[in-house]
Amino acid sequence: MMQVGNSVFGVVIDDKMHELYDMGKPYRQEPTDGILAEVRGKLIPKPEGKEGWPFNVEIKEIINVKKLNPTQNEIVKIGK
């Protein structure tokens, strides 16, 4: 999942998605922690009749990756 402002997109699972995930590992304490990423990609509409986000992003280029600095009140951890 990728969030841009208030919009949420699915991400095409491919080599670029795995590369982005690996680049973000140093910035995560938990596997579910977010990162800031600047990417170039292609928006792909969800096929009619399928479940999921209205659009998926196919990552074409990873420009940079940074640590996300959420404020404490934006973090919800369940079961800890």
Phi and psi restraints in degrees (range 20) as a CNS / XPLOR table:
assign (resid 1 and name C) (resid 2 and name N)
       (resid 2 and name CA) (resid 2 and name C) 1.0 -128.5 20.0 2
assign (resid 2 and name N) (resid 2 and name CA)
       (resid 2 and name C) (resid 3 and name N) 1.0 133.0 20.0 2
assign (resid 2 and name C) (resid 3 and name N)
       (resid 3 and name CA) (resid 3 and name C) 1.0 -113.3 20.0 2
assign (resid 3 and name N) (resid 3 and name CA)
       (resid 3 and name C) (resid 4 and name N) 1.0 130.7 20.0 2
assign (resid 3 and name C) (resid 4 and name N)
       (resid 4 and name CA) (resid 4 and name C) 1.0 -127.0 20.0 2
assign (resid 4 and name N) (resid 4 and name CA)
       (resid 4 and name C) (resid 5 and name N) 1.0 107.1 20.0 2
assign (resid 4 and name C) (resid 5 and name N)
       (resid 5 and name CA) (resid 5 and name C) 1.0 61.7 20.0 2
assign (resid 5 and name N) (resid 5 and name CA)
       (resid 5 and name C) (resid 6 and name N) 1.0 -124.0 20.0 2
assign (resid 5 and name C) (resid 6 and name N)
       (resid 6 and name CA) (resid 6 and name C) 1.0 -96.7 20.0 2
assign (resid 6 and name N) (resid 6 and name CA)
       (resid 6 and name C) (resid 7 and name N) 1.0 3.3 20.0 2
assign (resid 6 and name C) (resid 7 and name N)
       (resid 7 and name CA) (resid 7 and name C) 1.0 -95.9 20.0 2
assign (resid 7 and name N) (resid 7 and name CA)
       (resid 7 and name C) (resid 8 and name N) 1.0 141.5 20.0 2
assign (resid 7 and name C) (resid 8 and name N)
       (resid 8 and name CA) (resid 8 and name C) 1.0 -121.0 20.0 2
assign (resid 8 and name N) (resid 8 and name CA)
       (resid 8 and name C) (resid 9 and name N) 1.0 136.6 20.0 2
assign (resid 8 and name C) (resid 9 and name N)
       (resid 9 and name CA) (resid 9 and name C) 1.0 -128.6 20.0 2
assign (resid 9 and name N) (resid 9 and name CA)
       (resid 9 and name C) (resid 10 and name N) 1.0 150.7 20.0 2
assign (resid 9 and name C) (resid 10 and name N)
       (resid 10 and name CA) (resid 10 and name C) 1.0 -77.9 20.0 2
assign (resid 10 and name N) (resid 10 and name CA)
       (resid 10 and name C) (resid 11 and name N) 1.0 166.4 20.0 2
assign (resid 10 and name C) (resid 11 and name N)
       (resid 11 and name CA) (resid 11 and name C) 1.0 -125.5 20.0 2
assign (resid 11 and name N) (resid 11 and name CA)
       (resid 11 and name C) (resid 12 and name N) 1.0 132.5 20.0 2
assign (resid 11 and name C) (resid 12 and name N)
       (resid 12 and name CA) (resid 12 and name C) 1.0 -65.2 20.0 2
assign (resid 12 and name N) (resid 12 and name CA)
       (resid 12 and name C) (resid 13 and name N) 1.0 127.6 20.0 2
assign (resid 12 and name C) (resid 13 and name N)
       (resid 13 and name CA) (resid 13 and name C) 1.0 -84.0 20.0 2
assign (resid 13 and name N) (resid 13 and name CA)
       (resid 13 and name C) (resid 14 and name N) 1.0 107.1 20.0 2
assign (resid 13 and name C) (resid 14 and name N)
       (resid 14 and name CA) (resid 14 and name C) 1.0 -152.2 20.0 2
assign (resid 14 and name N) (resid 14 and name CA)
       (resid 14 and name C) (resid 15 and name N) 1.0 -170.4 20.0 2
assign (resid 14 and name C) (resid 15 and name N)
       (resid 15 and name CA) (resid 15 and name C) 1.0 -60.4 20.0 2
assign (resid 15 and name N) (resid 15 and name CA)
       (resid 15 and name C) (resid 16 and name N) 1.0 -38.6 20.0 2
assign (resid 15 and name C) (resid 16 and name N)
       (resid 16 and name CA) (resid 16 and name C) 1.0 -66.4 20.0 2
assign (resid 16 and name N) (resid 16 and name CA)
       (resid 16 and name C) (resid 17 and name N) 1.0 -38.6 20.0 2
assign (resid 16 and name C) (resid 17 and name N)
       (resid 17 and name CA) (resid 17 and name C) 1.0 -63.1 20.0 2
assign (resid 17 and name N) (resid 17 and name CA)
       (resid 17 and name C) (resid 18 and name N) 1.0 -43.6 20.0 2
assign (resid 17 and name C) (resid 18 and name N)
       (resid 18 and name CA) (resid 18 and name C) 1.0 -65.2 20.0 2
assign (resid 18 and name N) (resid 18 and name CA)
       (resid 18 and name C) (resid 19 and name N) 1.0 -37.3 20.0 2
assign (resid 18 and name C) (resid 19 and name N)
       (resid 19 and name CA) (resid 19 and name C) 1.0 -62.6 20.0 2
assign (resid 19 and name N) (resid 19 and name CA)
       (resid 19 and name C) (resid 20 and name N) 1.0 -44.2 20.0 2
assign (resid 19 and name C) (resid 20 and name N)
       (resid 20 and name CA) (resid 20 and name C) 1.0 -63.6 20.0 2
assign (resid 20 and name N) (resid 20 and name CA)
       (resid 20 and name C) (resid 21 and name N) 1.0 -42.9 20.0 2
assign (resid 20 and name C) (resid 21 and name N)
       (resid 21 and name CA) (resid 21 and name C) 1.0 -59.1 20.0 2
assign (resid 21 and name N) (resid 21 and name CA)
       (resid 21 and name C) (resid 22 and name N) 1.0 -46.1 20.0 2
assign (resid 21 and name C) (resid 22 and name N)
       (resid 22 and name CA) (resid 22 and name C) 1.0 -64.6 20.0 2
assign (resid 22 and name N) (resid 22 and name CA)
       (resid 22 and name C) (resid 23 and name N) 1.0 -38.2 20.0 2
assign (resid 22 and name C) (resid 23 and name N)
       (resid 23 and name CA) (resid 23 and name C) 1.0 -65.4 20.0 2
assign (resid 23 and name N) (resid 23 and name CA)
       (resid 23 and name C) (resid 24 and name N) 1.0 -27.5 20.0 2
assign (resid 23 and name C) (resid 24 and name N)
       (resid 24 and name CA) (resid 24 and name C) 1.0 -85.6 20.0 2
assign (resid 24 and name N) (resid 24 and name CA)
       (resid 24 and name C) (resid 25 and name N) 1.0 -11.7 20.0 2
assign (resid 24 and name C) (resid 25 and name N)
       (resid 25 and name CA) (resid 25 and name C) 1.0 -53.8 20.0 2
assign (resid 25 and name N) (resid 25 and name CA)
       (resid 25 and name C) (resid 26 and name N) 1.0 -42.6 20.0 2
assign (resid 25 and name C) (resid 26 and name N)
       (resid 26 and name CA) (resid 26 and name C) 1.0 -63.6 20.0 2
assign (resid 26 and name N) (resid 26 and name CA)
       (resid 26 and name C) (resid 27 and name N) 1.0 -17.8 20.0 2
assign (resid 26 and name C) (resid 27 and name N)
       (resid 27 and name CA) (resid 27 and name C) 1.0 -99.0 20.0 2
assign (resid 27 and name N) (resid 27 and name CA)
       (resid 27 and name C) (resid 28 and name N) 1.0 -0.2 20.0 2
assign (resid 27 and name C) (resid 28 and name N)
       (resid 28 and name CA) (resid 28 and name C) 1.0 -108.9 20.0 2
assign (resid 28 and name N) (resid 28 and name CA)
       (resid 28 and name C) (resid 29 and name N) 1.0 140.2 20.0 2
assign (resid 28 and name C) (resid 29 and name N)
       (resid 29 and name CA) (resid 29 and name C) 1.0 -95.9 20.0 2
assign (resid 29 and name N) (resid 29 and name CA)
       (resid 29 and name C) (resid 30 and name N) 1.0 -31.0 20.0 2
assign (resid 29 and name C) (resid 30 and name N)
       (resid 30 and name CA) (resid 30 and name C) 1.0 -122.3 20.0 2
assign (resid 30 and name N) (resid 30 and name CA)
       (resid 30 and name C) (resid 31 and name N) 1.0 150.4 20.0 2
assign (resid 30 and name C) (resid 31 and name N)
       (resid 31 and name CA) (resid 31 and name C) 1.0 -59.7 20.0 2
assign (resid 31 and name N) (resid 31 and name CA)
       (resid 31 and name C) (resid 32 and name N) 1.0 -23.0 20.0 2
assign (resid 31 and name C) (resid 32 and name N)
       (resid 32 and name CA) (resid 32 and name C) 1.0 -92.1 20.0 2
assign (resid 32 and name N) (resid 32 and name CA)
       (resid 32 and name C) (resid 33 and name N) 1.0 -2.3 20.0 2
assign (resid 32 and name C) (resid 33 and name N)
       (resid 33 and name CA) (resid 33 and name C) 1.0 -66.2 20.0 2
assign (resid 33 and name N) (resid 33 and name CA)
       (resid 33 and name C) (resid 34 and name N) 1.0 143.0 20.0 2
assign (resid 33 and name C) (resid 34 and name N)
       (resid 34 and name CA) (resid 34 and name C) 1.0 -83.8 20.0 2
assign (resid 34 and name N) (resid 34 and name CA)
       (resid 34 and name C) (resid 35 and name N) 1.0 165.2 20.0 2
assign (resid 34 and name C) (resid 35 and name N)
       (resid 35 and name CA) (resid 35 and name C) 1.0 -134.9 20.0 2
assign (resid 35 and name N) (resid 35 and name CA)
       (resid 35 and name C) (resid 36 and name N) 1.0 164.1 20.0 2
assign (resid 35 and name C) (resid 36 and name N)
       (resid 36 and name CA) (resid 36 and name C) 1.0 -96.0 20.0 2
assign (resid 36 and name N) (resid 36 and name CA)
       (resid 36 and name C) (resid 37 and name N) 1.0 128.3 20.0 2
assign (resid 36 and name C) (resid 37 and name N)
       (resid 37 and name CA) (resid 37 and name C) 1.0 -137.2 20.0 2
assign (resid 37 and name N) (resid 37 and name CA)
       (resid 37 and name C) (resid 38 and name N) 1.0 139.0 20.0 2
assign (resid 37 and name C) (resid 38 and name N)
       (resid 38 and name CA) (resid 38 and name C) 1.0 -110.6 20.0 2
assign (resid 38 and name N) (resid 38 and name CA)
       (resid 38 and name C) (resid 39 and name N) 1.0 119.4 20.0 2
assign (resid 38 and name C) (resid 39 and name N)
       (resid 39 and name CA) (resid 39 and name C) 1.0 -133.6 20.0 2
assign (resid 39 and name N) (resid 39 and name CA)
       (resid 39 and name C) (resid 40 and name N) 1.0 160.5 20.0 2
assign (resid 39 and name C) (resid 40 and name N)
       (resid 40 and name CA) (resid 40 and name C) 1.0 -111.3 20.0 2
assign (resid 40 and name N) (resid 40 and name CA)
       (resid 40 and name C) (resid 41 and name N) 1.0 140.0 20.0 2
assign (resid 40 and name C) (resid 41 and name N)
       (resid 41 and name CA) (resid 41 and name C) 1.0 -161.9 20.0 2
assign (resid 41 and name N) (resid 41 and name CA)
       (resid 41 and name C) (resid 42 and name N) 1.0 -174.5 20.0 2
assign (resid 41 and name C) (resid 42 and name N)
       (resid 42 and name CA) (resid 42 and name C) 1.0 -120.1 20.0 2
assign (resid 42 and name N) (resid 42 and name CA)
       (resid 42 and name C) (resid 43 and name N) 1.0 129.6 20.0 2
assign (resid 42 and name C) (resid 43 and name N)
       (resid 43 and name CA) (resid 43 and name C) 1.0 -83.8 20.0 2
assign (resid 43 and name N) (resid 43 and name CA)
       (resid 43 and name C) (resid 44 and name N) 1.0 128.3 20.0 2
assign (resid 43 and name C) (resid 44 and name N)
       (resid 44 and name CA) (resid 44 and name C) 1.0 -119.0 20.0 2
assign (resid 44 and name N) (resid 44 and name CA)
       (resid 44 and name C) (resid 45 and name N) 1.0 119.0 20.0 2
assign (resid 44 and name C) (resid 45 and name N)
       (resid 45 and name CA) (resid 45 and name C) 1.0 -64.9 20.0 2
assign (resid 45 and name N) (resid 45 and name CA)
       (resid 45 and name C) (resid 46 and name N) 1.0 146.1 20.0 2
assign (resid 45 and name C) (resid 46 and name N)
       (resid 46 and name CA) (resid 46 and name C) 1.0 -67.1 20.0 2
assign (resid 46 and name N) (resid 46 and name CA)
       (resid 46 and name C) (resid 47 and name N) 1.0 133.2 20.0 2
assign (resid 46 and name C) (resid 47 and name N)
       (resid 47 and name CA) (resid 47 and name C) 1.0 -60.7 20.0 2
assign (resid 47 and name N) (resid 47 and name CA)
       (resid 47 and name C) (resid 48 and name N) 1.0 142.8 20.0 2
assign (resid 47 and name C) (resid 48 and name N)
       (resid 48 and name CA) (resid 48 and name C) 1.0 -60.3 20.0 2
assign (resid 48 and name N) (resid 48 and name CA)
       (resid 48 and name C) (resid 49 and name N) 1.0 135.8 20.0 2
assign (resid 48 and name C) (resid 49 and name N)
       (resid 49 and name CA) (resid 49 and name C) 1.0 88.1 20.0 2
assign (resid 49 and name N) (resid 49 and name CA)
       (resid 49 and name C) (resid 50 and name N) 1.0 -5.6 20.0 2
assign (resid 49 and name C) (resid 50 and name N)
       (resid 50 and name CA) (resid 50 and name C) 1.0 -97.9 20.0 2
assign (resid 50 and name N) (resid 50 and name CA)
       (resid 50 and name C) (resid 51 and name N) 1.0 150.9 20.0 2
assign (resid 50 and name C) (resid 51 and name N)
       (resid 51 and name CA) (resid 51 and name C) 1.0 -84.6 20.0 2
assign (resid 51 and name N) (resid 51 and name CA)
       (resid 51 and name C) (resid 52 and name N) 1.0 157.3 20.0 2
assign (resid 51 and name C) (resid 52 and name N)
       (resid 52 and name CA) (resid 52 and name C) 1.0 131.9 20.0 2
assign (resid 52 and name N) (resid 52 and name CA)
       (resid 52 and name C) (resid 53 and name N) 1.0 -173.6 20.0 2
assign (resid 52 and name C) (resid 53 and name N)
       (resid 53 and name CA) (resid 53 and name C) 1.0 -67.2 20.0 2
assign (resid 53 and name N) (resid 53 and name CA)
       (resid 53 and name C) (resid 54 and name N) 1.0 151.9 20.0 2
assign (resid 53 and name C) (resid 54 and name N)
       (resid 54 and name CA) (resid 54 and name C) 1.0 -58.9 20.0 2
assign (resid 54 and name N) (resid 54 and name CA)
       (resid 54 and name C) (resid 55 and name N) 1.0 -31.6 20.0 2
assign (resid 54 and name C) (resid 55 and name N)
       (resid 55 and name CA) (resid 55 and name C) 1.0 -135.9 20.0 2
assign (resid 55 and name N) (resid 55 and name CA)
       (resid 55 and name C) (resid 56 and name N) 1.0 148.2 20.0 2
assign (resid 55 and name C) (resid 56 and name N)
       (resid 56 and name CA) (resid 56 and name C) 1.0 -111.0 20.0 2
assign (resid 56 and name N) (resid 56 and name CA)
       (resid 56 and name C) (resid 57 and name N) 1.0 152.0 20.0 2
assign (resid 56 and name C) (resid 57 and name N)
       (resid 57 and name CA) (resid 57 and name C) 1.0 -107.8 20.0 2
assign (resid 57 and name N) (resid 57 and name CA)
       (resid 57 and name C) (resid 58 and name N) 1.0 126.2 20.0 2
assign (resid 57 and name C) (resid 58 and name N)
       (resid 58 and name CA) (resid 58 and name C) 1.0 -98.5 20.0 2
assign (resid 58 and name N) (resid 58 and name CA)
       (resid 58 and name C) (resid 59 and name N) 1.0 110.8 20.0 2
assign (resid 58 and name C) (resid 59 and name N)
       (resid 59 and name CA) (resid 59 and name C) 1.0 -72.2 20.0 2
assign (resid 59 and name N) (resid 59 and name CA)
       (resid 59 and name C) (resid 60 and name N) 1.0 125.4 20.0 2
assign (resid 59 and name C) (resid 60 and name N)
       (resid 60 and name CA) (resid 60 and name C) 1.0 -103.6 20.0 2
assign (resid 60 and name N) (resid 60 and name CA)
       (resid 60 and name C) (resid 61 and name N) 1.0 -34.5 20.0 2
assign (resid 60 and name C) (resid 61 and name N)
       (resid 61 and name CA) (resid 61 and name C) 1.0 -148.3 20.0 2
assign (resid 61 and name N) (resid 61 and name CA)
       (resid 61 and name C) (resid 62 and name N) 1.0 135.8 20.0 2
assign (resid 61 and name C) (resid 62 and name N)
       (resid 62 and name CA) (resid 62 and name C) 1.0 -101.7 20.0 2
assign (resid 62 and name N) (resid 62 and name CA)
       (resid 62 and name C) (resid 63 and name N) 1.0 116.9 20.0 2
assign (resid 62 and name C) (resid 63 and name N)
       (resid 63 and name CA) (resid 63 and name C) 1.0 -88.4 20.0 2
assign (resid 63 and name N) (resid 63 and name CA)
       (resid 63 and name C) (resid 64 and name N) 1.0 -49.3 20.0 2
assign (resid 63 and name C) (resid 64 and name N)
       (resid 64 and name CA) (resid 64 and name C) 1.0 -161.0 20.0 2
assign (resid 64 and name N) (resid 64 and name CA)
       (resid 64 and name C) (resid 65 and name N) 1.0 161.7 20.0 2
assign (resid 64 and name C) (resid 65 and name N)
       (resid 65 and name CA) (resid 65 and name C) 1.0 -134.8 20.0 2
assign (resid 65 and name N) (resid 65 and name CA)
       (resid 65 and name C) (resid 66 and name N) 1.0 134.7 20.0 2
assign (resid 65 and name C) (resid 66 and name N)
       (resid 66 and name CA) (resid 66 and name C) 1.0 -137.6 20.0 2
assign (resid 66 and name N) (resid 66 and name CA)
       (resid 66 and name C) (resid 67 and name N) 1.0 166.0 20.0 2
assign (resid 66 and name C) (resid 67 and name N)
       (resid 67 and name CA) (resid 67 and name C) 1.0 -74.2 20.0 2
assign (resid 67 and name N) (resid 67 and name CA)
       (resid 67 and name C) (resid 68 and name N) 1.0 136.7 20.0 2
assign (resid 67 and name C) (resid 68 and name N)
       (resid 68 and name CA) (resid 68 and name C) 1.0 -84.8 20.0 2
assign (resid 68 and name N) (resid 68 and name CA)
       (resid 68 and name C) (resid 69 and name N) 1.0 131.7 20.0 2
assign (resid 68 and name C) (resid 69 and name N)
       (resid 69 and name CA) (resid 69 and name C) 1.0 -113.8 20.0 2
assign (resid 69 and name N) (resid 69 and name CA)
       (resid 69 and name C) (resid 70 and name N) 1.0 72.2 20.0 2
assign (resid 69 and name C) (resid 70 and name N)
       (resid 70 and name CA) (resid 70 and name C) 1.0 -71.0 20.0 2
assign (resid 70 and name N) (resid 70 and name CA)
       (resid 70 and name C) (resid 71 and name N) 1.0 152.2 20.0 2
assign (resid 70 and name C) (resid 71 and name N)
       (resid 71 and name CA) (resid 71 and name C) 1.0 -74.3 20.0 2
assign (resid 71 and name N) (resid 71 and name CA)
       (resid 71 and name C) (resid 72 and name N) 1.0 154.6 20.0 2
assign (resid 71 and name C) (resid 72 and name N)
       (resid 72 and name CA) (resid 72 and name C) 1.0 -56.1 20.0 2
assign (resid 72 and name N) (resid 72 and name CA)
       (resid 72 and name C) (resid 73 and name N) 1.0 -34.9 20.0 2
assign (resid 72 and name C) (resid 73 and name N)
       (resid 73 and name CA) (resid 73 and name C) 1.0 -77.7 20.0 2
assign (resid 73 and name N) (resid 73 and name CA)
       (resid 73 and name C) (resid 74 and name N) 1.0 -3.5 20.0 2
assign (resid 73 and name C) (resid 74 and name N)
       (resid 74 and name CA) (resid 74 and name C) 1.0 -91.7 20.0 2
assign (resid 74 and name N) (resid 74 and name CA)
       (resid 74 and name C) (resid 75 and name N) 1.0 -7.3 20.0 2
assign (resid 74 and name C) (resid 75 and name N)
       (resid 75 and name CA) (resid 75 and name C) 1.0 -100.4 20.0 2
assign (resid 75 and name N) (resid 75 and name CA)
       (resid 75 and name C) (resid 76 and name N) 1.0 127.3 20.0 2
assign (resid 75 and name C) (resid 76 and name N)
       (resid 76 and name CA) (resid 76 and name C) 1.0 -122.4 20.0 2
assign (resid 76 and name N) (resid 76 and name CA)
       (resid 76 and name C) (resid 77 and name N) 1.0 119.2 20.0 2
assign (resid 76 and name C) (resid 77 and name N)
       (resid 77 and name CA) (resid 77 and name C) 1.0 -118.1 20.0 2
assign (resid 77 and name N) (resid 77 and name CA)
       (resid 77 and name C) (resid 78 and name N) 1.0 125.6 20.0 2
assign (resid 77 and name C) (resid 78 and name N)
       (resid 78 and name CA) (resid 78 and name C) 1.0 -105.9 20.0 2
assign (resid 78 and name N) (resid 78 and name CA)
       (resid 78 and name C) (resid 79 and name N) 1.0 136.0 20.0 2
assign (resid 78 and name C) (resid 79 and name N)
       (resid 79 and name CA) (resid 79 and name C) 1.0 84.4 20.0 2
assign (resid 79 and name N) (resid 79 and name CA)
       (resid 79 and name C) (resid 80 and name N) 1.0 16.3 20.0 2
